[in-house]
Amino acid sequence: MNSDARIASSKVPEVTLVFWIIKIAATTLGETGGDTVTMTLSWGYLAGTALFLGVLVVLVASQILVKKFHPFLYWATIVASTTFGTTMADFADRSLGIGYLGGSLVLLASLIAVLGLWYRSLGSISVDNVNTPTAEIFYWAAITFSQTLGTALGDWMADSAGLGYEGGAVIFAAGLAILAAAYCWTNVSRVTLFWSAFILTRPLGATIGDFLDKPVNHGGLALSRPLASAVIAAFIVACLLLLPQRAGQHPGQPEAVSRLTS
């Protein structure tokens, strides 16, 4: 099998700066889009959660069934996971009455359990090894829990911790800057840094989304949720069209081996 054929077997994108830019935009869209359905359209948290769970299941199944990387399908699945994460976290925090901190702790335990089962089953939780249906299932489960955890963390920092949306965004942006510095100047596990950054980009997007659409007296800009969602979605589409992504490399591919041994 030649190099191009092997690369085509990967269905997750290469992790680059463009990946993180789109990821933050997708998490912001998840916040404004989720709030549009549950609040602006008055569906409520339970119905909104059920709707986005259905969409997420369909997209994850499609992602697993396709034979190669499709950027629009991949990022639609990410948006679905982050939107489901928004409504699920809101439902757990508010409707179930366990609070932001309680919800964050439950979701953190769930994410650790998924990552632990993934590692125990396949021996790695690196995104470079997401090349089988089993790995993909673990990958999307971990992503969904991390998105939901990020929502709960963002709400907890902004509301319960009293930092507000701007303060929360600054804290999470600083955390991401620290992770970026660790990536550039230390030998900390790249897998650990990836999942840490993936979790932190979610509350950053959540706080930005809340800042855009929450009332002025709650520290937001009171922008229209549907309009904000449409603008962010257009930005993501523009990124995918103007900044093409390629599939990530798997260990064992010629270019990946060259990078690992250089």
C-alpha positions, -999 to 999 in steps of 0.1 A, spaced: 0 0 0 15 34 -10 18 64 13 -12 82 -2 -35 52 4 -24 50 40 -29 87 46 -64 83 32 -72 58 58 -70 84 85 -102 102 92 -91 128 117 -72 159 107 -36 168 114 -33 188 146 -20 222 135 -27 258 144 -56 258 119 -71 228 138 -71 248 170 -85 279 154 -114 260 140 -119 241 172 -123 272 193 -148 286 167 -167 253 167 -169 254 205 -182 290 204 -208 279 178 -218 250 201 -225 275 229 -245 300 208 -262 272 188 -272 253 219 -285 284 236 -305 293 204 -324 260 206 -329 257 244 -334 294 252 -343 315 221 -365 288 206 -377 277 241 -371 240 236 -357 236 271 -326 216 281 -340 181 279 -355 184 244 -325 203 232 -302 176 246 -323 149 229 -322 167 195 -284 172 195 -278 137 208 -297 123 178 -277 145 154 -244 135 171 -252 98 168 -260 101 131 -228 121 124 -205 98 145 -219 68 127 -213 85 93 -178 94 104 -170 58 113 -186 44 80 -167 67 56 -134 54 43 -114 86 43 -111 120 59 -139 145 50 -132 179 66 -168 191 65 -181 158 80 -155 158 107 -161 194 118 -199 190 116 -194 161 141 -173 183 163 -199 210 163 -226 184 171 -206 171 200 -199 206 214 -236 216 209 -247 184 227 -221 192 254 -236 226 259 -272 214 263 -262 183 283 -241 203 308 -268 229 312 -294 201 318 -271 184 344 -261 217 361 -295 234 362 -323 209 356 -308 181 377 -297 206 403 -262 192 409 -245 226 402 -216 236 380 -189 221 403 -208 189 408 -214 186 371 -177 193 363 -166 166 388 -190 140 374 -179 148 338 -142 147 347 -147 113 362 -165 101 331 -138 114 308 -111 98 328 -130 65 327 -134 67 289 -97 75 284 -87 47 308 -109 21 290 -95 33 257 -59 29 269 -66 -4 284 -83 -17 253 -59 -4 226 -28 6 245 -28 42 234 -51 73 235 -31 92 209 -51 106 181 -24 93 157 -38 58 164 -75 66 156 -76 43 126 -101 15 135 -138 16 143 -131 7 180 -106 36 183 -130 60 166 -158 51 191 -135 58 220 -122 90 203 -157 104 198 -168 94 233 -138 111 248 -144 142 227 -180 144 237 -172 141 274 -144 166 271 -168 191 253 -194 186 280 -168 190 308 -155 222 292 -190 237 291 -195 229 328 -161 243 337 -167 275 317 -201 281 334 -185 274 368 -157 298 363 -179 326 349 -208 322 373 -199 304 406 -163 315 407 -174 351 400 -149 358 372 -176 367 346 -173 357 309 -144 380 302 -124 369 332 -132 332 324 -120 336 288 -87 352 301 -81 323 325 -87 296 299 -67 315 272 -38 317 297 -41 280 304 -38 273 267 -8 296 264 9 276 291 1 244 273 15 259 241 47 269 259 50 233 273 46 219 238 74 242 224 99 241 252 94 209 272 92 171 267 58 168 284 37 140 267 21 153 235 -9 131 242 -14 147 276 -10 182 261 -35 174 233 -63 163 256 -56 191 281 -58 216 253 -89 200 238 -106 203 272 -96 239 277 -106 251 243 -142 242 251 -147 265 281 -128 292 262 -153 289 234 -182 286 259 -172 319 277 -167 337 244 -202 324 232 -218 335 265 -201 369 263 -216 374 229 -252 364 236 -258 369 273 -277 400 286 -256 432 293 -266 431 330 -250 396 331 -218 407 316 -226 399 280 -231 418 248 -267 407 243 -262 399 206 -288 378 187 -279 341 193 -291 330 158 -271 358 142 -240 351 162 -243 314 154 -247 322 117 -216 344 117 -195 318 135 -207 290 112 -197 312 81 -163 317 96 -158 280 101 -169 273 65 -145 300 52 -116 284 72 -124 250 57 -125 264 22 -95 287 24 -73 267 48 -75 231 36 -67 204 61 -52 170 54 -57 138 73 -34 131 103 -5 107 99 -4 73 116 27 57 132 43 35 105 36 59 76 68 71 60 64 108 69 53 100 104 83 77 110 106 104 96 91 130 121 94 106 150 130 97 144 143 131 134 
